């Protein structure tokens, strides 16, 4: 038996806190992770993990062994990166996640362009509006929109986005055009996940509670409703810009529009930025119009 067997599995369990999440990170079954860790403990004749039905914790010996193995894995990753740099061709697996709509319309096509340049890459991309745990789930990076709240991540701004309040000409003709934030109380405001809209009033951020006849967590559904004259909507530019350009939607309350916020690539502090990830980030930046 190789002395290396079980090491990756142990490190993944310690870093994710779960056999299930470790298996997901490694792309194997939970049973395989458990077997490998048990075999490692038997080979070392040392208890490395405490297991209960609800949680996994690390023994003192397991913590010492993990730290030494982590150093070895970091050195191995550095050696592999140096070889990749010498060869100049990114290869291997790259895992990323992005929000659904922005991922479908913008990120996924860029990833496909990137993969077409570097066919030795194996990319796994998950589009979800959930904020995944990058460390626990083993992702190299995530695309995040708007204001960042997680300070444990390193963030690189790729582009900007604008929030627009808008409605169709038919809706405005029937119900009038709001010119002040207080007038939104008298309009049918189409809601997403939040019950407020974001504005800037006299240079300060201001959240306004709104209400309406439709709530949906899909920006596309809300935009369709706005186009059909059902109500007013607040959405990012990548949803509504074509309709604004064509006149199918009319921008409202421009004086109160919040400053542009960011479109970000984030990755964990404790993960080295590999050449393939760095190349992808540079590609995103160039394609999205930021250096």
Secondary structure, DSSP 8 states (H G I E B T S, - for coil): --TTTTHHHHHHHHHHSSHHHHHHHHTS-HHHHHHHHHHHHHHHTS--EEE-SS-EEE-HHHHHHHHHHHHHHHHHHHHHHHHHHHHT---EEEEEEE-HHHIIIIIHHHHHHHHHH-TTEEEEEEE-SS---HHHHT-SEEEEESS---TTEEEEEEEEE-EEEEE-HHHHHHH----SGGGGGGS-EEB-SSSEEEEEETTEEEEEE---S-B-S-HHHHHHHHHTTS-EEEEEHHHHHHHHHHTSSEEE-GGG----EEEEEEEETTS---HHHHHHHHHHHHHHT--
